[in-house]
């Protein structure tokens, strides 16, 4: 197996693990989780803060992967991959952007699946179409980031 293939597999695993844990446990404050979609300067700040914190955890995961495996992806490729991931994550987590894309692609009804009725708090469950589409968007871009990072493998 060549260096790029091994690097891709290890990088994707590290980024995916950091994303799943970070996006739900430690990669955002409560205020960021609630406010990052607001169409305001505060919403922008919340989303940027979340993306920065999550990126720091992804860097830590990549560093741990490098220590344990001995792999050394290119620093430039790693920065570029994490930048692409961060931009895509910010874009989706502004919420109205991903909702608009879902509407434009005919997936708006699925995006809104499971959401509470306007003015009510009557959807006491974790799973919604918006959540599923958000997470699938992020994982797809983690794949792209891992490809970018693996392209710089030595």
C-alpha positions in Angstrom: 0.0 0.0 0.0 1.4 3.4 -0.9 2.0 6.3 1.6 -0.9 8.4 0.3 -3.4 5.5 0.8 -2.2 4.8 4.3 -2.1 8.5 5.2 -5.6 9.0 3.8 -7.0 6.2 5.9 -5.3 7.3 9.1 -6.2 11.0 8.5 -9.8 10.3 7.7 -10.2 8.2 10.9 -8.6 10.9 13.0 -10.7 13.7 11.5 -13.9 11.7 11.7 -13.4 10.8 15.3 -12.5 14.4 16.3 -15.5 15.7 14.4 -18.0 13.3 15.9 -16.9 13.8 19.4 -16.1 17.5 19.0 -19.3 18.5 17.2 -21.3 17.0 20.0 -19.2 17.1 23.2 -16.5 19.6 23.4 -16.1 21.5 20.1 -18.6 24.2 21.0 -20.0 26.0 24.0 -23.7 25.8 24.7 -24.1 29.4 23.5 -22.3 28.6 20.3 -24.5 25.6 19.7 -27.7 27.7 20.2 -26.5 30.9 18.5 -24.3 29.9 15.5 -27.2 30.0 13.1 -28.4 33.5 14.0 -28.3 36.0 11.2 -26.4 38.5 13.2 -22.9 39.5 14.1 -23.2 37.5 17.3 -24.3 34.4 15.2 -21.1 34.9 13.0 -19.0 35.1 16.2 -20.6 32.0 17.7 -20.1 30.0 14.5 -16.5 31.2 14.0 -15.7 30.3 17.7 -17.2 26.8 17.2 -15.2 26.2 14.0 -12.0 27.4 15.6 -12.5 25.2 18.7 -13.4 22.2 16.6 -10.4 22.8 14.3 -8.1 22.9 17.3 -9.4 19.5 18.4 -8.9 18.1 14.8 -5.3 19.4 14.9 -4.8 17.5 18.2 -6.3 14.4 16.8 -4.0 14.6 13.7 -1.0 15.2 16.0 -1.9 12.2 18.1 -2.3 10.1 15.0 1.2 11.2 13.8 2.8 10.4 17.1 1.3 6.9 17.2 1.6 5.9 13.6 4.8 7.8 12.6 3.0 9.2 9.6 4.1 12.7 8.6 1.7 14.4 6.2 2.8 17.7 4.7 2.2 20.6 7.0 1.0 22.7 4.0 -1.4 19.9 2.9 -2.7 19.6 6.5 -3.3 23.3 6.8 -5.1 23.4 3.4 -7.2 20.3 4.3 -8.2 21.8 7.6 -9.0 25.1 6.0 -11.3 23.5 3.5 -13.0 21.5 6.3 -13.3 24.7 8.4 -14.8 26.8 5.7 -17.3 24.1 4.7 -18.2 23.5 8.4 -18.8 27.2 9.0 -20.9 27.5 5.8 -23.2 24.6 6.9 -23.4 25.6 10.5 -24.8 29.0 9.7 -27.9 26.8 9.1 -29.9 29.0 6.7 -27.2 28.2 4.1 -27.7 24.5 4.3 -31.5 24.9 4.5 -31.4 27.0 1.3 -29.3 24.3 -0.4 -31.7 21.6 0.7 -34.6 23.7 -0.7 -32.8 24.3 -4.0 -32.0 20.6 -4.5 -35.5 19.4 -3.7 -34.5 18.1 -0.2 -36.3 20.9 1.8 -39.0 18.6 3.1 -36.5 16.1 4.4 -34.4 18.9 5.9 -37.5 20.0 7.9 -38.5 16.5 8.9 -38.9 16.1 12.7 -38.7 19.9 13.5 -41.1 21.3 16.0 -44.1 23.1 14.8 -43.6 26.9 14.8 -44.2 28.3 18.2 -44.1 24.8 19.9 -41.5 22.7 21.6 -43.1 19.4 20.6 -40.3 17.4 18.9 -38.5 15.9 21.9 -36.0 13.7 19.9 -32.5 14.0 18.6 -33.0 13.1 15.0 -34.2 15.6 12.4 -33.6 15.8 8.7 -31.6 19.0 9.3 -29.3 17.1 11.7 -28.8 14.2 9.3 -28.1 16.5 6.4 -25.7 18.6 8.5 -23.7 15.6 9.6 -23.6 14.1 6.2 -22.3 17.4 4.8 -19.5 17.5 7.4 -18.5 13.9 6.8 -18.3 14.5 3.0 -16.0 17.4 3.5 -13.9 15.5 6.0 -13.4 13.0 3.1 -12.2 15.9 0.9 -9.9 17.2 3.7 -8.4 13.8 4.1 -7.8 13.5 0.3 -6.1 16.9 0.4 -3.9 16.0 3.3 -3.1 12.6 1.8 -2.0 14.2 -1.4 0.9 15.7 0.5 2.0 12.3 2.0 5.7 11.5 1.8 
